[in-house]
């Protein structure tokens, strides 16, 4: 019974399919369908009424320059400082370096990468901070002999930024620079004001407490642009020299990412312990310089001697 029913169902399905095919053929054979196909399918295609235009754009692969920069001003940000559309400083380290480099290489634009950054009122001294430039749309991938040295001289004419060891490098250096926060330690020199007269013996005792492990909440001064978090940081070495009653010079080596200003004054208890906690008095920072950026494995070693400042 099942087989017979299946046979009759098959015959009915075949008849329906035949009817559908006949309906399609009938529709296609009409004059209206023929006109519709000719208008929409364009078979054969109509000859073009205007010539085809093919545009080709050729761009040089990115050129990478590496080096170290020194910043001698306490009124210069690393990059353009703009808040709510208002520019706070007339120039920046990036712009001073970029202008002659873009012109020399005939590049359309560049991206600036560095191993960390210093505050606008902090100088970058010593051997300088590692940085890299990624040049886009460069017309030249290299300069004549002496060209890079000439660029360094031109940048130095700004009087506030100097560049050392400028060279053409590879893109790999970019990833090494970006590891700066985790893979480096930093040397600083600060001038601090204390809430009481502190003897040199008390200052000498600070160094014997190192390493000092800090708990730093995001500083109030950057809380508007940084997430609120607690960050463990280390002060590896500290040497203080009494300059006058209530004034001292502080040389310290810290883990990269340490907020040194907040370590000195405590940021209303948001950094613990602070220099004031260690000395049992109020402390404030008057000026700060970055003296060097080194691999973290050198944190237990004294910082190298400072080279003379560029003239």
N, C-alpha and C positions, 0 to 999 in steps of 0.2 A: 504494500500500500504506500509506503514511504517513497519508494523509487518512482512509482507512477505519478505521485503528486509532484515530485521534483521535476519530472519530465515535463509535465504541463506548465509548471512555473517557468521553466527555461524557455519554452516556446513563447509564452506571453512576454517575457523579458526581451527576447529577440525581436518580436514584432514591434515593441515600443522603441527599441533602438533604431530599427529600420525607419519607423515613422519620424524619429528625430532627425536622422540623416537626410531624409527627403525634405523635411522642413528647412534645414540649413541650406541645402542645395537650391531649393526654390527661392529662398531669400537672397542668396548670392547671385542668382541668375537675373534678378530684377535690375532694371536700368538705374534705379536710385542707389542700390548697393554698389554698383560699378562706379558711379560718380563719387560716392562717399569714399571708397577705397583709393581712388585716384587722388582725391583731395587730401587725404590724411596720410597715406602710406608713401606717397611720392615715389612710386616705382614704375618706370625708372626715375631716378632723382633728377630734379631740374638743375641745369647748369648754374653755377654761382653767378650772382649779379655783381659781386665786388671781390677783389683779391683777398685771400686769407692772409692774416698777419700773425707772425710768430715772434714772440719776444723772448730773449735769453738774457738772464742776469748772472754774472760771474762775480764771485766774491772770494777773496783770499781767506784761507783758514786763519783762525785767531792766532795772534802773535802774543807770546807771554814774556813779560819782563819781570825780573826779580831784583830785589835790593834791600837796603835798610835806610830808614829815614830818621833824621833828628829834627825835633821841633824845639825851637829856642824861645818861643813866645808863650806867655800865660794868657793870651787873649785870642787863641786860634784853635778852633775845633778840628778834629781829624777829617770830618766830612761836613758838607754844608749843613748849618744849624738853622733850621726853619721851623717855627712853631706857629700853628694857625695861619699859615701863609705869610708870616712875617719873618724876614731874615734877621738873625741876631748878630751875626758877624759878617764882615764884608768878604771874607775868603775862608779857605780851609786848606789843610795839608793836601788833600786829594786834588783840589783845583790848582794849587800852585805847581804840583808835580805834573798834572795832566796836560796843562796848556802847551808847554814846549814838546812833550812827548807826542801828543796827537799831531802836531804840526810836522815834526820830524819824520814820523812814519806815515803821514798822510792817512791817518785812521779816521773813521767816522765817529767812533765812540769808544769808551773803555769802561771796564769794571775794576773797582779798587778792592783788593783783599788784603787783610793784615792779620798778624798774630796778636789779637786783642786791640784795645784802644785806650788812650788816656783821656782824662777830663780836659775840658777846654783850658783850665787854669793850671794844668800840670805840664811841665816840660818833659820831653823825651830826649835823654842824653846818652852817654856811653857810646856803645857801638851802634846804637839805633835799633828801631823796631823792624823786624822782617815784614816785607810787604810784597805784593805781586800785582801787576797790571795785566789785564786781559784786553788786548786791543782788537776791536771788531772792524772789519772792512778796511784793513790796512793796505795801502798801495805798495808798501815796502816791508819786507820781512827782516831786513838787516840794514845797518848803517855803515858807511865807510869807516875805515880805521880811524879811531879817535872820536867817532860820533857820539858814543855813549858818554865818554868823559866830557865832551862839550855840553851834553845835556845836563850832567851833574853841575857843571860850572854855571850854566844858565839858571838852574833851579836855585843855586846858592845865592844868586843875585837878589833873591827875595829878601835876604837878611834874616829870615825866620825859619826856613826849612832847608836842610841839607840832605843829600842822598849819597850813600856809599854803596860800593860793590854793585852798581847797576849792570845788568847783564841780560841777554836773551836766555830764557830758560824753558822748561817743559811744563805742560799742564799738571804733571804730577805734583809739582811744588805747591799748587793750590791746596791740595788735600793736606799736605804737611803743615801749611800755614793755618788752615782751619782747625787743626788739632791743638792750636796754641793754648787754649784755655785749660786743657787737661794735661798736656804734655810738657808744660814749661813751669819754671819758677821765675820770680821777678825780684829784682833788687831795687830798693827805693832809698831816698834820703829826704827826711822831713825836718822842718823846724817847728818846734812845738812850744806852747806856753803852758806852764803848770800853775796850779792853784796855790802852791807854796814853794818855798825855796828847798830844793832837793840837792843833797850832796852828791858828789861824784861816786862815792861808795855805794849809795843807793841805786844810782844809774847803772853801775857795773853789775849789781846783783840781778838786773833785768836779764842780762844775757845768759846767766846761769839757769834761768827758768825755762829756757827754750829746749825743745820745741813747745810752743804754746798752742793748744788746740782751741779754736774759736767756734762759737755758734753764732752765725750772723743771719738775722732776719733781713729781708730786702730793705735797704735803706729808705728812709722817708723821702729823700730827695729824688729817688728814681722810681718810687712806688707807682707813679702815674703811667709808667711805660714798662714796668717789669712785673711779673707775677709775684704774688706774696708767697714767700717760701723761706724755710730755714736751711741755711747752707753751712755744712762743716768746712772750715778752712784752717790752715796751719801757718803759723809764723815760725819758720825754721831757725832763724838767727836774728839777733837784735843787739846792736851796740849803740849806746847813748853817750853823748859828750856834753858836759855842762858848758853853756856859752856865757851865761850871766844869771843872776838870781832869777829864778822862775822861767828860764829859757834854756832849751837844750836842742841839740842836733841828734837826729835819730836815723841810723842806718839799719835797714832790716831786709831780710830775704823772706818772701812769702810764697805760698802756693798761688798759682795763677787764679785769678778770679776773686782774690781777697779784697775787700773794701778797706783800704788802708786808712782813709780819713775817718771812717766809722770805728776802726780799731783804736784810734787815738782818743776820740771824744766820747765814744760809746753809743752815740745815736739814741739818747734817752733810754738806755738799757737794752737796745735792740741788738747790740753786739756785746758778747760776754765771753771771757773777760776783756776789758778794754785796758789801754795804757793807764787811764785814771784808776781803774780797779787795782792794777798791779802796784801802783805807787801810793794808793790811798788818798788821792786828791783829784780835783778837776784837771782836765787836760784838753787843750784845743790845738788844732793844727793851723799853722800860719802859711806854710807853703810846702809843696811836695814836688819831687822830681823822680822820674823813672830813670834808673841808672843802667838797667840791662834786662834782657830777656834771655834766659838760659834753659837748656833741657832740665827736666825735673830731676834727672839722676845726679845733677851737680848741686842739688840743694844743700848738701852737707859741706860743700867746699866754699871757701871765702870767695867773694866776687872778684873778678879780674880788675887790675888797676884801670882807672878811668883814663882814656885818651884825652888829649887837650881838646878844648872846645874849638870848633872851626872859627876862623877869624871873620 
